[in-house]
Amino acid sequence: MSNKIVLGYDDSEAAKSALAFAVSLAKAQGAELVIAHVLEWSPYSFLTPEEIEQRHKRREEELKRAEDALLAPVRKSLEDDGVTVSTELQYGHIAETLIDVIKKSGASHLIIGRTGHSALSSRLFGSVAGSLAQAAPVPVTIVP
Amino acid sequence: MRKSIKAAALSAPLLLAATAPAMAQSVDERVNELFASSTGWFVNLIFSPFPGTSFPWIVAWLVIAATVFTLYFGLIQFRAFPHSISLVKGDYSDPNDAGEVSHFQALATALSGTVGLGNIAGVAVAVGIGGPGATFWMILAGLMGMASKFTECTLGVKYRNEFEDGHVSGGPMYYMTKGFAERGLPMGKFLAVLFSVFCILGAFGGGNMFQANQAHAQISGVVGDYPGWITGVVFAAVVFAVIVGGLKSIARVTEKVVPFMGVMYVAAALVILGMNADKIGWAFGEIFNGAFTGAGVAGGMVGALIQGFKRAAFSNEAGVGSAAIAHSAVKTKEPITEGFVSLLEPFIDTVVICTMTALVIIITGQLIQDPNTGLYLLDEGASTIQTVDGNKGVALTSAAFSSAFSWFQYVLALAVILFAFSTMISWSYYGLKAWTFLFGEGQTTELVFKVIFCIFVVIGAAANLGPVIDFSDAAIFAMAVVNIIALYFLMPIVKKELNSYMARLKSGEIKKYS
């Protein structure tokens, strides 16, 4: 059994609590932490011609922003803290993409924060945490 | 008259109410007159028939081109159809490219530019003049047009521009300049300039005035007659807010609603066909008979053929070059894949959606037949078929759908407005690309184009159907004249791409992900 933990991470408060929990767990188990951030994206959405023209540029900007503002600072502080850490930055459906990351990294545990979408959209479409709890191939810890 | 003056003297508000519509009506008339007189020569040039016949050379030009591409690429529209669907589904998309424009998105955006009033109003015009037989030629033109679209969109992607700041754009003007230079051919720049001029006119015509005009016809059909310039000003204001004000939210909502409208339109048509299932065989009989005998329609069989081909080309824009602009921003390592995807467009637009409109008009009995001979009765001018209530254009389609569901006219009015709007947004983009090719990129030059574009929305809504539809057709077909010349010279490049891709697909070098 591999000793990797995937953490689904964004800029929400719940994600920060999840990070703290994941770090303590990783330290206790001597596990490696994979911090994954998913930029929500569907190849079946609709764009205007201008958006199509700008898409490649925007994508580069979005990737850079996520890396610089979100992932790089966390990676740096965890490395300084002595935790073995790697990051994953991908576009896609959030739950599906996190499952892909788990499979690819061979992790044995997923940790996520509970909030994300508004109450209404969660009711209509189900929350990310809810669908991961049902569909993830490994044990999931949902941090409030 | 005297009575009304008396009344007006008694009541000032009454006077205002009486004169305002009269004034407005005369604005409409003046716009119409000016418009017809200033564009007539251009329309005549494009639609002049072969000497001694009534067959416009431009129709032959499109048919021959579609036939040449169909044969040259070995019936590519049928051979590559399954692979095209596979590409749109994303079977061949590298997951690492997620976040870039997908094939589906490029197709959906290009479709929302072409699925529009051509499918609703244009088809009604075709069967209103050419009879049910026009449908047959329209479907044939749609199937053949798939090869033209394949050719132009492959080239559009191959010779697109990737700018330093990361934005991507292209279109026929760029394959004309770069492609011709690559093959050592002269005149590329000249063709590109000519194409751009026509593209700007097309953006003002079919991509704008025709849309505004028919949207007004539809709205006034539902709420009662009122001056066209009012619709024009409202539309222009919203278009202005989007293309100049950068109000992306409106555009985004439209782009999301339009596909659902399209699906709903086809679903409603299918329900009506289902309700009249016993007449479907008869309707196809009328279509085939009309296609080859042209019995009792204006212009006979040739009339049916001309109408079918004209409206198909106007609706799906195959060979026109506009789709090459829409598709060129997609992220793909293989330009040919975008060609494959684009060939689905004329299929969805013409073979599916236009055919639905035509069938509903025919099956609901909108075209009046002589009860004894079964021939279609012509109206007084002998130029169109008599219809129930004398409807033409979008009103004919509306009447056909409403005869099954009376509330459908409201849904259709909404669909027409949204289709018109999304087509305008798409064409404002195509026109802008041509404009910046001629005058260079820059905020001021772009603003000038956008403002002129909005002015034409008002003109289009205020003018009569006849002159607007003529000019719209002429401008769009003029683009096809230049574009198809370029396609003939550049088609060996597409062939090379096709052969290389097919070989790699067969050898397994190009394979599905997951």
Interface residues (C-beta under 8 A of the other chain):
Chain A: L39 W41 P43 Y44 S45 F46 L47 T48 P49 E50 E51 I52 E53 Q54 R55 H56 K57 R59 E60 E62 L63 Q90 Y91 G92 D100
Chain B: G90 S93 P95 A98 G99 E100 V101 S102 H103 F104 Q105 A106 A108 T109 S112 G113 E162 D165 G166 H167 V168 S169 K248 A251 R252 E255 K256 V258 P259 I325 A326 A329 V330 K331 I425 S426 Y429 Y430
